[in-house]
């Protein structure tokens, strides 16, 4: 439905602006689909979080992992329904765990945080920044900066989880970092049928040379 609406808008734009070629039309269409598609998805996701009783905690989960996700990347579900379900799970599940699962052992959060930090460091080394075919990160300088910032933001986020006395917030942060680190892995990309944009670009370049 959203694709149909965007196509009709593009047709009208091209009628009024004949100078818009196929390449520019495709770029505009992609941008429109992102804008028009994200607005209703945001309302649905927030509505589900409210029904689950974790509205504020889900927003906290979204905000706290945003810097790490911005630099490390991650897979994108291609259908709007899949994206809604995936995003809801990505932010509501950590909120639900933080709300209902209490660490009974005093050092549990420290052990979890250290284990997840080690796991995340390895995943960042192997896969970050995890781009997609639609938005590949091709410049080596940009990739290097994003990888370094992934290390930094992930580490700072986990340190914050250890400093906070509120066990609910600490749990949400730790689980959110774990989910984000999993989202950049090759297994996650394979399950969601995504491909790393930079890898695909390099393959194309090698094939062109051959």
DRENGUNU-819349 format. One record per residue: residue number from 0; residue in three letters; chain; x, y, z of N, C-alpha, C in turn. Coordinates in Angstrom, 3 decimals. Layout:
N
NUM|ALA|A|X|Y|Z|X|Y|Z|X|Y|Z
...
END
This chain:
210
0|UNK|A|0.827|-1.206|0.000|0.000|0.000|0.000|0.865|1.262|0.000
1|UNK|A|1.861|1.278|0.892|2.747|2.437|0.977|3.527|2.604|-0.315
2|UNK|A|3.955|1.478|-0.899|4.687|1.524|-2.169|3.822|2.108|-3.270
3|UNK|A|2.539|1.745|-3.289|1.604|2.266|-4.296|1.432|3.774|-4.153
4|UNK|A|1.273|4.224|-2.901|1.118|5.659|-2.645|2.355|6.424|-3.106
5|UNK|A|3.526|5.899|-2.787|4.782|6.561|-3.172|4.944|6.600|-4.689
6|UNK|A|4.584|5.517|-5.363|4.681|5.481|-6.829|3.780|6.534|-7.472
7|UNK|A|2.581|6.695|-6.919|1.660|7.705|-7.448|2.201|9.114|-7.224
8|UNK|A|2.815|9.331|-6.052|3.408|10.636|-5.774|4.569|10.923|-6.721
9|UNK|A|5.368|9.907|-6.995|6.492|10.064|-7.915|5.992|10.383|-9.317
10|UNK|A|4.921|9.731|-9.744|4.350|9.996|-11.068|3.909|11.452|-11.180
11|UNK|A|3.290|11.967|-10.138|2.853|13.369|-10.144|4.055|14.319|-10.163
12|UNK|A|5.078|13.958|-9.388|6.289|14.794|-9.361|6.931|14.852|-10.740
13|UNK|A|6.992|13.707|-11.416|7.644|13.654|-12.732|6.836|14.370|-13.796
14|UNK|A|5.518|14.441|-13.603|4.681|15.198|-14.542|4.965|16.691|-14.405
15|UNK|A|5.067|17.158|-13.157|5.302|18.581|-12.901|6.777|18.956|-13.044
16|UNK|A|7.664|17.955|-12.895|9.104|18.220|-12.997|9.735|17.215|-13.958
17|UNK|A|9.642|17.452|-15.230|10.168|16.511|-16.242|11.670|16.281|-16.141
18|UNK|A|12.383|17.193|-15.492|13.839|17.053|-15.390|14.258|15.932|-14.426
19|UNK|A|13.315|15.412|-13.647|13.624|14.314|-12.725|13.776|13.018|-13.514
20|UNK|A|15.000|12.512|-13.594|15.249|11.281|-14.356|14.947|10.041|-13.506
21|UNK|A|15.163|8.860|-14.093|14.831|7.612|-13.401|15.628|7.426|-12.119
22|UNK|A|16.910|7.784|-12.161|17.767|7.611|-10.984|17.309|8.496|-9.834
23|UNK|A|17.037|9.775|-10.136|16.578|10.693|-9.100|15.199|10.288|-8.585
24|UNK|A|14.355|9.806|-9.489|13.018|9.369|-9.094|13.096|8.193|-8.127
25|UNK|A|14.050|7.298|-8.372|14.220|6.135|-7.495|14.689|6.555|-6.111
26|UNK|A|15.592|7.526|-6.064|16.092|8.036|-4.785|14.970|8.711|-3.999
27|UNK|A|14.182|9.539|-4.692|13.061|10.233|-4.046|12.031|9.225|-3.538
28|UNK|A|11.775|8.220|-4.365|10.802|7.189|-4.000|11.237|6.460|-2.731
29|UNK|A|12.518|6.142|-2.659|13.048|5.445|-1.479|12.901|6.308|-0.231
30|UNK|A|13.180|7.606|-0.370|13.036|8.521|0.757|11.592|8.655|1.211
31|UNK|A|10.678|8.729|0.238|9.254|8.824|0.566|8.774|7.588|1.313
32|UNK|A|9.226|6.417|0.864|8.809|5.181|1.520|9.304|5.127|2.963
33|UNK|A|10.503|5.655|3.196|11.028|5.687|4.559|10.186|6.603|5.448
34|UNK|A|9.884|7.807|4.932|9.140|8.787|5.724|7.707|8.322|5.967
35|UNK|A|7.006|7.987|4.879|5.600|7.594|4.998|5.456|6.287|5.760
36|UNK|A|6.413|5.387|5.575|6.335|4.091|6.242|6.647|4.154|7.721
37|UNK|A|7.569|5.041|8.117|8.003|5.079|9.506|6.969|5.698|10.432
38|UNK|A|6.190|6.665|9.938|5.220|7.355|10.800|4.168|6.401|11.362
39|UNK|A|3.436|5.659|10.506|2.450|4.713|11.073|3.098|3.613|11.901
40|UNK|A|4.314|3.174|11.504|4.990|2.131|12.261|5.301|2.605|13.678
41|UNK|A|5.693|3.860|13.797|6.019|4.408|15.116|4.795|4.395|16.024
42|UNK|A|3.644|4.771|15.481|2.412|4.782|16.278|2.017|3.369|16.702
43|UNK|A|2.147|2.411|15.779|1.800|1.020|16.097|2.715|0.479|17.180
44|UNK|A|4.014|0.715|17.036|4.988|0.204|18.001|4.771|0.813|19.378
45|UNK|A|4.547|2.125|19.431|4.306|2.790|20.712|2.995|2.316|21.324
46|UNK|A|2.003|2.052|20.466|0.718|1.542|20.957|0.873|0.164|21.587
47|UNK|A|1.644|-0.697|20.940|1.884|-2.038|21.484|2.657|-1.958|22.805
48|UNK|A|3.621|-1.057|22.861|4.387|-0.881|24.100|3.475|-0.414|25.230
49|UNK|A|2.544|0.464|24.900|1.590|0.954|25.908|0.704|-0.175|26.412
50|UNK|A|0.214|-1.014|25.481|-0.647|-2.139|25.862|0.093|-3.148|26.725
51|UNK|A|1.400|-3.292|26.474|2.221|-4.221|27.264|2.644|-3.631|28.606
52|UNK|A|2.330|-2.356|28.806|2.656|-1.710|30.072|4.099|-1.286|30.210
53|UNK|A|4.779|-1.132|29.078|6.204|-0.746|29.122|6.472|0.439|28.190
54|UNK|A|5.533|1.344|28.108|5.665|2.480|27.182|6.920|3.298|27.457
55|UNK|A|7.043|3.781|28.694|8.190|4.628|29.037|9.501|3.835|28.975
56|UNK|A|9.457|2.581|29.423|10.669|1.766|29.428|11.126|1.429|28.012
57|UNK|A|10.167|1.256|27.090|10.521|0.985|25.690|11.179|2.200|25.050
58|UNK|A|10.661|3.374|25.361|11.282|4.603|24.864|12.695|4.735|25.428
59|UNK|A|12.853|4.400|26.694|14.185|4.425|27.315|15.121|3.468|26.587
60|UNK|A|14.634|2.254|26.278|15.451|1.263|25.564|15.859|1.788|24.198
61|UNK|A|14.931|2.449|23.517|15.214|3.000|22.190|16.301|4.076|22.270
62|UNK|A|16.148|4.980|23.236|17.081|6.106|23.349|18.465|5.654|23.804
63|UNK|A|18.507|4.696|24.723|19.789|4.327|25.311|20.673|3.565|24.329
64|UNK|A|20.061|2.806|23.410|20.865|2.020|22.467|21.075|2.766|21.147
65|UNK|A|20.409|3.908|20.978|20.475|4.653|19.712|21.902|5.024|19.291
66|UNK|A|22.747|5.557|20.179|24.110|5.904|19.741|24.884|4.688|19.230
67|UNK|A|24.807|3.579|19.967|25.500|2.357|19.560|24.965|1.846|18.226
68|UNK|A|23.646|1.850|18.049|23.045|1.373|16.808|23.394|2.292|15.633
69|UNK|A|23.470|3.598|15.895|23.795|4.551|14.840|25.139|4.235|14.196
70|UNK|A|26.116|3.876|15.012|27.462|3.615|14.498|27.678|2.163|14.060
71|UNK|A|27.067|1.216|14.750|27.326|-0.198|14.432|26.428|-0.730|13.332
72|UNK|A|25.266|-0.093|13.107|24.366|-0.535|12.044|23.500|-1.693|12.471
73|UNK|A|23.196|-2.585|11.510|22.350|-3.731|11.812|21.380|-4.014|10.685
74|UNK|A|20.765|-5.194|10.740|19.858|-5.599|9.668|18.581|-4.765|9.671
75|UNK|A|17.901|-4.762|8.519|16.602|-4.107|8.378|15.622|-5.108|7.789
76|UNK|A|14.478|-5.262|8.446|13.445|-6.149|7.918|12.749|-5.457|6.758
77|UNK|A|12.529|-6.183|5.685|12.116|-5.563|4.425|10.624|-5.286|4.316
78|UNK|A|9.793|-6.078|4.988|8.355|-5.826|4.949|7.967|-4.918|6.103
79|UNK|A|6.899|-4.134|5.907|6.474|-3.204|6.958|5.968|-3.956|8.185
80|UNK|A|5.247|-5.058|7.976|4.751|-5.849|9.095|5.925|-6.458|9.860
81|UNK|A|6.887|-7.006|9.110|8.077|-7.574|9.744|8.848|-6.538|10.530
82|UNK|A|8.921|-5.341|9.981|9.650|-4.259|10.652|8.960|-3.868|11.955
83|UNK|A|7.624|-3.817|11.921|6.862|-3.476|13.121|7.092|-4.521|14.206
84|UNK|A|6.964|-5.793|13.825|7.150|-6.872|14.798|8.587|-6.904|15.326
85|UNK|A|9.553|-6.761|14.394|10.951|-6.796|14.787|11.324|-5.650|15.715
86|UNK|A|10.881|-4.456|15.379|11.200|-3.284|16.195|10.529|-3.378|17.559
87|UNK|A|9.294|-3.881|17.574|8.585|-4.057|18.844|9.345|-5.022|19.750
88|UNK|A|9.787|-6.137|19.186|10.559|-7.103|19.966|11.884|-6.500|20.419
89|UNK|A|12.514|-5.726|19.531|13.840|-5.165|19.790|13.827|-4.218|20.988
90|UNK|A|12.728|-3.458|21.152|12.679|-2.475|22.233|11.758|-2.867|23.383
91|UNK|A|10.706|-3.633|23.097|9.770|-4.006|24.160|10.273|-5.176|24.999
92|UNK|A|10.959|-6.126|24.364|11.454|-7.283|25.119|12.462|-6.872|26.196
93|UNK|A|13.475|-6.030|25.869|14.375|-5.573|26.944|13.621|-4.850|28.057
94|UNK|A|12.587|-4.077|27.671|11.787|-3.360|28.670|11.030|-4.338|29.565
95|UNK|A|10.469|-5.380|28.963|9.734|-6.391|29.734|10.668|-7.171|30.653
96|UNK|A|11.849|-7.516|30.130|12.826|-8.236|30.959|13.263|-7.373|32.139
97|UNK|A|13.550|-6.112|31.850|13.975|-5.202|32.915|12.905|-5.002|33.971
98|UNK|A|11.649|-5.031|33.541|10.548|-4.784|34.463|10.234|-5.990|35.342
99|UNK|A|10.332|-7.189|34.765|9.841|-8.371|35.474|10.930|-9.340|35.945
100|UNK|A|12.133|-9.239|35.388|13.202|-10.159|35.800|14.167|-9.414|36.725
101|UNK|A|14.227|-9.864|37.945|15.090|-9.211|38.938|16.356|-10.027|39.160
102|UNK|A|17.493|-9.341|39.190|18.757|-10.023|39.470|18.834|-10.323|40.967
103|UNK|A|18.739|-11.610|41.317|18.757|-11.980|42.728|20.179|-11.993|43.299
104|UNK|A|21.147|-12.296|42.440|22.546|-12.341|42.874|23.191|-10.978|42.645
105|UNK|A|23.840|-10.456|43.659|24.326|-9.076|43.622|25.284|-8.809|42.470
106|UNK|A|26.074|-9.818|42.059|27.061|-9.592|41.011|26.565|-10.008|39.623
107|UNK|A|25.309|-10.392|39.515|24.787|-10.889|38.246|24.931|-9.872|37.126
108|UNK|A|24.554|-8.629|37.391|24.605|-7.626|36.325|26.044|-7.331|35.899
109|UNK|A|26.992|-7.435|36.835|28.396|-7.200|36.483|28.926|-8.333|35.593
110|UNK|A|28.553|-9.557|35.938|28.985|-10.707|35.138|28.376|-10.645|33.744
111|UNK|A|27.068|-10.338|33.684|26.395|-10.230|32.385|26.992|-9.113|31.541
112|UNK|A|27.220|-7.976|32.172|27.758|-6.829|31.442|29.133|-7.136|30.853
113|UNK|A|29.982|-7.793|31.624|31.320|-8.136|31.143|31.237|-9.142|29.999
114|UNK|A|30.393|-10.158|30.142|30.239|-11.179|29.087|29.719|-10.550|27.802
115|UNK|A|28.718|-9.671|27.940|28.138|-9.019|26.759|29.140|-8.039|26.154
116|UNK|A|29.957|-7.396|26.990|30.986|-6.487|26.469|31.991|-7.260|25.615
117|UNK|A|32.433|-8.406|26.103|33.384|-9.228|25.343|32.753|-9.687|24.024
118|UNK|A|31.537|-10.183|24.115|30.827|-10.631|22.911|30.672|-9.486|21.913
119|UNK|A|30.280|-8.317|22.402|30.060|-7.157|21.533|31.356|-6.672|20.894
120|UNK|A|32.436|-6.688|21.648|33.729|-6.290|21.097|34.114|-7.177|19.920
121|UNK|A|33.879|-8.480|20.061|34.197|-9.423|18.973|33.305|-9.181|17.771
122|UNK|A|32.005|-8.961|18.007|31.057|-8.734|16.905|31.369|-7.426|16.167
123|UNK|A|31.735|-6.406|16.920|32.103|-5.136|16.289|33.339|-5.321|15.418
124|UNK|A|34.314|-6.043|15.959|35.542|-6.308|15.207|35.241|-7.020|13.894
125|UNK|A|34.324|-7.989|13.939|34.029|-8.795|12.765|33.093|-8.114|11.771
126|UNK|A|32.081|-7.376|12.270|30.989|-6.966|11.384|30.688|-5.460|11.322
127|UNK|A|31.066|-4.695|12.315|30.705|-3.271|12.303|31.607|-2.466|11.371
128|UNK|A|31.065|-1.450|10.714|29.646|-1.105|10.682|28.866|-2.031|9.745
129|UNK|A|27.776|-2.595|10.253|26.965|-3.528|9.475|25.966|-2.734|8.634
130|UNK|A|26.302|-2.550|7.375|25.437|-1.768|6.483|24.501|-2.697|5.722
131|UNK|A|23.713|-2.118|4.814|22.796|-2.895|3.976|23.007|-2.522|2.515
132|UNK|A|22.393|-3.287|1.633|22.523|-3.008|0.201|21.905|-1.659|-0.166
133|UNK|A|20.816|-1.290|0.531|20.146|-0.016|0.232|20.979|1.185|0.666
134|UNK|A|21.666|1.038|1.784|22.489|2.150|2.296|23.878|1.620|2.626
135|UNK|A|24.695|1.347|1.618|26.045|0.829|1.871|26.984|1.926|2.367
136|UNK|A|27.939|1.542|3.202|28.970|2.471|3.671|30.252|2.094|2.941
137|UNK|A|30.630|2.874|1.942|31.695|2.480|1.035|33.047|3.105|1.354
138|UNK|A|33.049|4.322|1.899|34.324|4.976|2.181|35.017|4.326|3.373
139|UNK|A|36.284|3.961|3.184|37.027|3.271|4.238|37.195|4.151|5.480
140|UNK|A|37.332|5.441|5.285|37.463|6.354|6.417|36.193|6.346|7.253
141|UNK|A|35.026|6.389|6.578|33.740|6.362|7.290|33.578|5.052|8.054
142|UNK|A|33.972|3.954|7.433|33.846|2.652|8.078|34.751|2.567|9.317
143|UNK|A|35.941|3.106|9.189|36.880|3.073|10.308|36.348|3.909|11.479
144|UNK|A|35.824|5.085|11.181|35.286|5.958|12.231|34.097|5.296|12.930
145|UNK|A|33.206|4.712|12.140|32.022|4.066|12.714|32.390|2.859|13.574
146|UNK|A|33.413|2.129|13.168|33.844|0.980|13.962|34.397|1.450|15.307
147|UNK|A|35.262|2.466|15.278|35.837|2.999|16.523|34.737|3.530|17.438
148|UNK|A|33.783|4.273|16.846|32.689|4.826|17.635|31.764|3.732|18.167
149|UNK|A|31.688|2.609|17.449|30.898|1.473|17.945|31.514|0.933|19.227
150|UNK|A|32.848|0.771|19.218|33.540|0.324|20.434|33.262|1.285|21.598
151|UNK|A|33.385|2.573|21.316|33.260|3.587|22.367|31.843|3.649|22.921
152|UNK|A|30.853|3.772|22.029|29.470|3.933|22.487|28.966|2.679|23.206
153|UNK|A|29.352|1.513|22.717|28.931|0.271|23.366|29.509|0.184|24.774
154|UNK|A|30.803|0.505|24.900|31.467|0.431|26.199|30.878|1.429|27.183
155|UNK|A|30.671|2.655|26.733|30.093|3.686|27.609|28.687|3.290|28.060
156|UNK|A|27.909|2.753|27.135|26.536|2.344|27.458|26.532|1.275|28.552
157|UNK|A|27.413|0.298|28.442|27.476|-0.751|29.465|28.015|-0.219|30.793
158|UNK|A|28.933|0.727|30.737|29.432|1.338|31.975|28.299|2.047|32.706
159|UNK|A|27.459|2.734|31.946|26.299|3.410|32.533|25.390|2.408|33.242
160|UNK|A|25.230|1.220|32.629|24.372|0.199|33.238|24.917|-0.260|34.590
161|UNK|A|26.229|-0.222|34.749|26.848|-0.633|36.015|26.780|0.470|37.065
162|UNK|A|26.788|1.708|36.611|26.748|2.847|37.532|25.352|3.047|38.111
163|UNK|A|24.325|2.822|37.282|22.949|3.048|37.717|22.568|2.113|38.856
164|UNK|A|21.923|2.664|39.860|21.460|1.852|40.984|20.117|1.192|40.677
165|UNK|A|19.373|1.781|39.759|18.068|1.231|39.387|18.265|-0.051|38.581
166|UNK|A|17.884|-1.190|39.129|18.112|-2.480|38.475|17.300|-2.635|37.198
167|UNK|A|16.136|-2.001|37.137|15.298|-2.077|35.931|16.016|-1.433|34.761
168|UNK|A|16.500|-0.206|34.951|17.214|0.498|33.886|18.502|-0.227|33.501
169|UNK|A|19.210|-0.749|34.498|20.457|-1.481|34.221|20.186|-2.699|33.348
170|UNK|A|19.138|-3.437|33.667|18.787|-4.631|32.899|18.424|-4.274|31.466
171|UNK|A|17.644|-3.216|31.306|17.226|-2.782|29.963|18.440|-2.433|29.123
172|UNK|A|19.381|-1.714|29.701|20.579|-1.310|28.966|21.391|-2.533|28.545
173|UNK|A|21.613|-3.446|29.466|22.430|-4.625|29.179|21.798|-5.478|28.083
174|UNK|A|20.500|-5.744|28.188|19.804|-6.573|27.197|19.736|-5.856|25.855
175|UNK|A|19.543|-4.538|25.869|19.479|-3.775|24.622|20.799|-3.821|23.870
176|UNK|A|21.895|-3.715|24.597|23.220|-3.811|23.970|23.419|-5.199|23.372
177|UNK|A|22.996|-6.226|24.087|23.104|-7.597|23.572|22.312|-7.751|22.282
178|UNK|A|21.075|-7.274|22.263|20.227|-7.365|21.066|20.873|-6.639|19.889
179|UNK|A|21.426|-5.450|20.154|22.046|-4.679|19.084|23.275|-5.388|18.534
180|UNK|A|24.074|-5.978|19.412|25.264|-6.692|18.962|24.889|-7.920|18.126
181|UNK|A|23.809|-8.578|18.501|23.333|-9.731|17.730|22.842|-9.282|16.355
182|UNK|A|22.256|-8.085|16.279|21.658|-7.609|15.028|22.675|-7.341|13.925
183|UNK|A|23.962|-7.262|14.263|24.966|-6.999|13.232|25.666|-8.278|12.772
184|UNK|A|25.327|-9.411|13.375|26.025|-10.662|13.071|25.608|-11.231|11.713
185|UNK|A|26.447|-12.083|11.190|26.153|-12.734|9.907|24.928|-13.651|10.019
186|UNK|A|24.778|-14.299|11.171|23.619|-15.176|11.377|22.327|-14.371|11.327
187|UNK|A|22.320|-13.208|11.979|21.130|-12.360|11.977|20.808|-11.882|10.563
188|UNK|A|21.840|-11.544|9.801|21.640|-11.103|8.417|21.097|-12.244|7.568
189|UNK|A|21.586|-13.451|7.808|21.134|-14.607|7.033|19.671|-14.916|7.338
190|UNK|A|19.305|-14.892|8.615|17.922|-15.185|9.018|16.961|-14.161|8.432
191|UNK|A|17.350|-12.897|8.407|16.479|-11.828|7.914|16.653|-11.554|6.420
192|UNK|A|17.505|-12.374|5.760|17.729|-12.267|4.324|18.262|-10.894|3.919
193|UNK|A|19.189|-10.395|4.734|19.896|-9.160|4.421|21.292|-9.486|3.912
194|UNK|A|21.912|-8.514|3.262|23.294|-8.644|2.827|24.057|-7.391|3.231
195|UNK|A|25.325|-7.593|3.576|26.165|-6.445|3.910|26.470|-5.656|2.638
196|UNK|A|26.136|-4.376|2.659|26.295|-3.548|1.472|27.720|-3.451|0.982
197|UNK|A|28.673|-3.289|1.904|30.074|-3.145|1.520|30.606|-4.430|0.899
198|UNK|A|30.216|-5.569|1.462|30.641|-6.862|0.910|30.115|-7.048|-0.508
199|UNK|A|28.862|-6.718|-0.721|28.262|-6.869|-2.048|28.933|-5.940|-3.058
200|UNK|A|29.279|-4.738|-2.595|29.974|-3.782|-3.466|31.344|-4.325|-3.880
201|UNK|A|32.073|-4.884|-2.911|33.405|-5.444|-3.200|33.300|-6.623|-4.168
202|UNK|A|32.283|-7.456|-3.990|32.083|-8.591|-4.900|31.823|-8.097|-6.320
203|UNK|A|31.008|-7.047|-6.427|30.689|-6.477|-7.734|31.933|-5.937|-8.413
204|UNK|A|32.786|-5.264|-7.628|34.030|-4.694|-8.155|34.981|-5.794|-8.619
205|UNK|A|35.063|-6.886|-7.854|35.927|-7.998|-8.236|35.443|-8.674|-9.532
206|UNK|A|34.131|-8.822|-9.636|33.555|-9.422|-10.837|33.792|-8.544|-12.064
207|UNK|A|33.743|-7.225|-11.839|33.961|-6.289|-12.940|35.402|-6.376|-13.462
208|UNK|A|36.339|-6.583|-12.503|37.754|-6.690|-12.887|38.021|-7.975|-13.678
209|UNK|A|37.354|-9.055|-13.203|37.520|-10.358|-13.884|36.849|-10.356|-15.258
END
